[in-house]
Amino acid sequence: MTRVIFALLISIIFVSASAQDVAQWRGPNRDGIYTETGLLKKWPDGGPKLLWHFDELGDGHTSAAVTATGIYTSGMVNGSGFVYAFDLSGKLLWKKEYGKEWAENWNGTRSTPLVIGDKLYVLSSYWKVVCMNTSNGQTVWSADLQKDYGAKNNEWGIAENFLFDGNVLYCTPGGSGASMVALDRNSGKVVWKSKANGNKSAYCSPLMIKVKDKKIIVTMMENAVCGFDAATGQQLWKYEHINDTGVHPNIPAYINGYLYCTSGYGKGGEMLKLSDDGSSVTEVWKTKDVDSRTGGVVVMNGRIYGSGDRNKKMFCLDWQTGKMIFSSKEMAPATLIADEGLLYIYSESGKVFLVEPKADGFNILSSFAVPFGANPHWAHLVIKDKKLYVRHGTSLMVYDIAAK
């Protein structure tokens, strides 16, 4: 009987842990692909219905982190960073300061909060990590990666979005004391730290991939794409990837042993093949077409969709060969996500587009101009519970995109 009760308790704990509500940057799998169904395939003239907006976020380029019960984002006011928590109707529940934020150029917050159950994690532009309670914003623990690991700041402020796996939080200080660190997300204690590899952090948000039974963390650092053993922090391999600025914010894309990495300023990207055991990579192809600066890519049906930076077009590339299938001068530069096979493209011009990717081109189904906010249109869109979340600097707007 005791064994049965013990097994039942373990089962309950496991189900509870696995069912935690998670909201992270770029969607459930960090690939920009959302899994909502029953969405509008065409918007009304002027765009979908605007449900509510909040216009006092301060400066920032972060997205919304949306759970089943709340909405969280960040903004800078008078040089300090704040996390804002809303209920689903847009009522501000609390606002908590977490430290100094970026006011040196393109002012504002960079990193979208990560929410896991009753905890929220935010990274400041100056390497401060803060874990908060989602119910009231009370600090659970904090850490200073610059002080602890010699993390070096960069020209435009740290912009990494946390990766987690289970109870472990991963970050890339790129400092003299560690290239990457793993922290216990409940206490902030160090799980492991990797050896410094001489590369600074480069605005990239890491991705976890699995090769056979090995979990590997992939990120783009100042001069290279790097792979780390998720269990130990050992660097497994690196592949040289250099542009004029050391700026590589786009999260890599991974499918079945192949890894696509790209960055802006005319650099473009390459497809890498991982070895069977994940211990090395080899180049498959390379192209300068998609040189996205901050917009990311979406991969669907064997095709890569992304924006150019110096190559000011929206592109469609073949995943296997890198060959450009088609392009369009409209909409770029832009960020993009996808749902139900359609692309949601947020242009730096301030318009949001609903786009059907066809065999030979982009078919624009609908569009609308973003009505509120200030400064550049750089935040990534979010879809949750048939609502579209649009951040423009000082404003957050929420639209109803449910099919009627």
FENWO-V361051 format. One record per backbone hydrogen bond with DSSP energy under -1.0 kcal/mol. NH is the residue of the N-H (numbers start at 1). CO is the residue of the C=O. Records with the same first field share a line. If there is no record, write none. Layout:
NH->CO / CO
This chain:
5->1
6->2
7->3
8->4
9->5
10->6
11->7
12->8
13->9
14->10
15->11
16->12
17->13
18->14
19->15
20->17
23->115
27->24
30->27
32->26
34->338
40->401
47->44
51->398
52->398
54->396
57->394
59->76
61->109
65->72
67->70
71->86
72->65
73->84
75->82
76->59
77->80
80->77
81->99
82->75
83->96
84->73
85->94
86->71
87->91
90->87
93->85
94->85
96->83
98->81
101->79
108->102
109->59
114->121
115->23
116->119
117->21
119->116
120->132
121->114
122->130
124->128
127->124
129->143
130->122
131->141
132->120
133->138
134->118
137->133
140->131
141->131
143->129
145->127
148->144
149->145
150->146
151->145
158->125
163->170
165->168
168->165
169->183
170->163
171->181
174->179
175->178
177->149
181->171
182->192
183->169
184->189
185->167
188->184
191->182
192->182
194->180
207->218
209->216
211->214
214->211
216->209
217->228
218->207
219->226
221->224
222->200
225->239
226->219
227->237
228->217
229->234
230->215
233->229
236->227
237->227
239->225
241->223
248->202
253->260
255->258
258->255
259->272
260->253
261->270
263->268
267->264
268->263
269->287
270->261
271->285
272->259
273->282
274->257
275->280
278->275
282->273
284->271
287->269
291->289
298->305
300->303
303->300
304->317
305->298
306->315
308->313
312->310
313->311
314->328
315->306
316->326
317->304
318->323
319->302
322->318
325->316
326->316
328->314
335->346
336->295
337->344
338->32
339->342
342->339
343->355
344->337
345->353
346->335
347->351
348->333
350->347
352->368
353->345
354->366
355->343
356->363
358->361
363->356
365->354
366->354
368->352
370->350
378->376
382->389
384->387
388->399
389->382
390->397
392->395
395->392
396->54
397->390
398->52
399->388
400->49
401->386
403->38
